[in-house]
Amino acid sequence: PRPAQAPKSWTQSVREQLGKLDSAGLFYPAEAIARGLQGEAHVLLVIDEAGNVVATRLEQSSGHAILDEAALSAGRRLKSLPSDAPRQTVLPIRFRLK
């Protein structure tokens, strides 16, 4: 028998979900890429018992309104986070051009 897989931590789940948004073109705004904008926004997430984000608030700006809005949008799209997710946390969301 194969060993049981360890449950994902909430941080792993967040990274995976943000990666999927990025792959689908739903993370880094095309306009921001075209303008060469980069930055890091800090977003407060309020998470319910089911692991869903029920509220977001910008705690620290990236310096660019378009990236701040994208960070808030990404935070709102997080779903079904594992039970070890805190009820409130500040998540740094980085936008870096490759």
Contact map, one row per residue, 1 for C-alpha under 8 A:
11100000000000000000000000000000000000000000000000000000000000000000000000000000000000000000000000
11110000000000000000000000000000000000000000000000000000000000000000000000000000000000000000000000
11111000000000000000000000000000000000000000000000000000000000000000000000000000000000000000000000
01111100000000000000000000000000000000000000000000000000000000000000000000000000000000000000000000
00111110000000000000000000000000000000000000000000000000000000000000000000000000000000000000000000
00011111000000000000000000000000000000000000000000000000000000000000000000000000000000000000000000
00001111100000000000000000000000000000000000000000000000000000000000000000000000000000000000000000
00000111110110000000000000000000000000000000000000000000000000000000000000000000010000000000000000
00000011111110000000000000000000000000000000000000000000000000000000000000000000010110000000000000
00000001111111000000000000000000000000000000000000000000000000000000000000000000111110000000000000
00000000111111100000000000000000000000000000000000000000000000000000000000000000000010000000000000
00000001111111110000000000000000000000000000000000000000000000000000000000000000000000000000000000
00000001111111111000000000000000000000000000000000000000000000000000000000000000110000000000000000
00000000011111111100000000000000000000000000000000000000000000000000000000000100100000000000000000
00000000001111111110000000000000000000000000000000000000000000000000000000000000000000000000000000
00000000000111111111000000000000000000000000000000000000000000000000000000000000000000000000000000
00000000000011111111100000000000000000000000000000000000000000000000000000000100000000000000000000
00000000000001111111110000100000000000000000000000000000000000000000000001000100000000000000000000
00000000000000111111111000000000000000000000000000000000000000000000000000000000000000000000000000
00000000000000011111111100000000000000000000000000000000000000000000000000000000000000000000000000
00000000000000001111111111100000000000000000000000000000000000000000000001000000000000000000000000
00000000000000000111111111110000000000000000000000000000000000000000000000000000000000000000000000
00000000000000000011111111000000000000000000000000000000000000000000000000000000000000000000000000
00000000000000000001111111100000000000000000000000000000000000000000000000000000000000000000000000
00000000000000000000111111111000000000000000000000000000000000000000000000000000000000000000000000
00000000000000000000111111111000000000000000000000000000000000000000000000000000000000000000000000
00000000000000000100110111111000000000000000000000000000000000000000011001000000000000000000000000
00000000000000000000010011111101100000000000000000000000000000000010010000000000000000000000001000
00000000000000000000000011111111100000000000000000000000000000000110010000000000000000000000000000
00000000000000000000000000011111110000000000000000000000000000000000000000000000000000000000000000
00000000000000000000000000001111111000000000000000000000000000000000000000000000000000000000000000
00000000000000000000000000011111111111000000000000000000000000000110000000000000000000000000000000
00000000000000000000000000011111111110000000000000000000000000000000000000000000000000000000000010
00000000000000000000000000000111111110000000000000000000000000000000000000000000000000000000000000
00000000000000000000000000000011111110000000000000000000000000000000000000000000000000000000000000
00000000000000000000000000000001111111000000000000000000000000000000000000000000000000000000000010
00000000000000000000000000000001111111100000000000000000000000010000000000000000000000000000000010
00000000000000000000000000000001000111110000000000000000000001000010000000000000000000000000011110
00000000000000000000000000000000000011111000000000000000000001110010000000000000000000000000011100
00000000000000000000000000000000000001111100000000000000000011000000000000000000000000000001111000
00000000000000000000000000000000000000111110000000000000011111000011001000000000000000000001110000
00000000000000000000000000000000000000011111000000000000011111000000001000000000000000000111100000
00000000000000000000000000000000000000001111100000000001111100000000001100100000000000000111100000
00000000000000000000000000000000000000000111110000000001111000000000000000000000000000011110000000
00000000000000000000000000000000000000000011111000001111100000000000000000100000000000111110000000
00000000000000000000000000000000000000000001111100001111000000000000000000000000000000111000000000
00000000000000000000000000000000000000000000111111111110000000000000000000000000000011110000000000
00000000000000000000000000000000000000000000011111111100000000000000000000000000000000100000000000
00000000000000000000000000000000000000000000001111110000000000000000000000000000001000100000000000
00000000000000000000000000000000000000000000001111110000000000000000000000000001101000000000000000
00000000000000000000000000000000000000000000001111111000000000000000000000000011111010000000000000
00000000000000000000000000000000000000000000001111111100000000000000000000000111100000000000000000
00000000000000000000000000000000000000000000111100111111000000000000000000111110000000000000000000
00000000000000000000000000000000000000000000111100011111000000000000000000010000000000000000000000
00000000000000000000000000000000000000000000111000001111100000000000000000010000000000000000000000
00000000000000000000000000000000000000000011110000001111110000000000000100110000000000000000000000
00000000000000000000000000000000000000000011100000000011111000000000000100000000000000000000000000
00000000000000000000000000000000000000001111000000000001111110000001000100000000000000000000000000
00000000000000000000000000000000000000001111000000000000111110000000000000000000000000000100000000
00000000000000000000000000000000000000001110000000000000011111000000000000000000000000000000000000
00000000000000000000000000000000000000011100000000000000011111111001000000000000000000000000000000
00000000000000000000000000000000000001111100000000000000000111111011000000000000000000000000000000
00000000000000000000000000000000000000100000000000000000000011111011000000000000000000000000000000
00000000000000000000000000000000000010100000000000000000000011111111000000000000000000000000000000
00000000000000000000000000000000000000000000000000000000000011111111100000000000000000000000000000
00000000000000000000000000001001000000000000000000000000000000011111110000000000000000000000000000
00000000000000000000000000011001000001101000000000000000000001111111111000000000000000000000001000
00000000000000000000000000000000000000001000000000000000010011111111111100000000000000000000000000
00000000000000000000000000000000000000000000000000000000000000001111111110000000000000000000000000
00000000000000000000000000111000000000000000000000000000000000000111111111000000000000000000000000
00000000000000000000000000100000000000001110000000000000000000000011111111100000000000000000100000
00000000000000000000000000000000000000000010000000000001110000000001111111110000000000000000000000
00000000000000000000000000000000000000000000000000000000000000000000111111111000000000000000000000
00000000000000000100100000100000000000000000000000000000000000000000011111111100000000000000000000
00000000000000000000000000000000000000000010100000001001000000000000001111111100000000000000000000
00000000000000000000000000000000000000000000000000001111000000000000000111111100000000000000000000
00000000000000000000000000000000000000000000000000001000000000000000000011111110000000000000000000
00000000000001001100000000000000000000000000000000011000000000000000000001111111100000000000000000
00000000000000000000000000000000000000000000000000111000000000000000000000001111100000000000000000
00000000000000000000000000000000000000000000000001110000000000000000000000000111110000000000000000
00000000010011000000000000000000000000000000000001110000000000000000000000000111111010000000000000
00000001110010000000000000000000000000000000000000100000000000000000000000000001111110000000000000
00000000010000000000000000000000000000000000000011100000000000000000000000000000111110000000000000
00000000110000000000000000000000000000000000000000000000000000000000000000000000011111000000000000
00000000111000000000000000000000000000000000001000100000000000000000000000000000111111100000000000
00000000000000000000000000000000000000000000001000000000000000000000000000000000000111111000000000
00000000000000000000000000000000000000000000111110000000000000000000000000000000000011111000000000
00000000000000000000000000000000000000000001111000000000000000000000000000000000000001111100000000
00000000000000000000000000000000000000000001110000000000000000000000000000000000000001111110000000
00000000000000000000000000000000000000000111100000000000001000000000000000000000000000011111000000
00000000000000000000000000000000000000000111100000000000000000000000000000000000000000001111100000
00000000000000000000000000000000000000011110000000000000000000000000000000000000000000000111110000
00000000000000000000000000000000000000011110000000000000000000000000001000000000000000000011111000
00000000000000000000000000000000000001111000000000000000000000000000000000000000000000000001111100
00000000000000000000000000010000000001110000000000000000000000000010000000000000000000000000111110
00000000000000000000000000000000000001100000000000000000000000000000000000000000000000000000011111
00000000000000000000000000000000100111000000000000000000000000000000000000000000000000000000001111
00000000000000000000000000000000000000000000000000000000000000000000000000000000000000000000000111
